[in-house]
Amino acid sequence: MQKLRIPINEFMLNILINNYCLMHRVDCAFSLLPIHLKSGIPLDVVTFNTLIRRLFAQNAVELFKKVVRENICEPDQVMYRTVMNGLSKRGHTQKNYKFAQANGTGKH
């Protein structure tokens, strides 16, 4: 991108991450994270929501836990719902319930 004089910004990087995910190249999507950091662009909730949404074939819950544990970015409602939606779609009702209870998203 730099060789083509395309500006590197958070929007461009998030678009590239999403496109790599859609092409089932999550490895390439993750390889863009260091570019975020080297360019001084903070990793944000949009970046991680995109990765989590696309990672359910792999282990998105672990990525979510790492984001929270290492305080990489503040999860928002979209991130919580993305994880819960992914768990539901894969038939993990019990995991979904435990996730909701552990994160204060399950209301009685």
Disulfide bonds with the S-S distance in Angstrom:
none
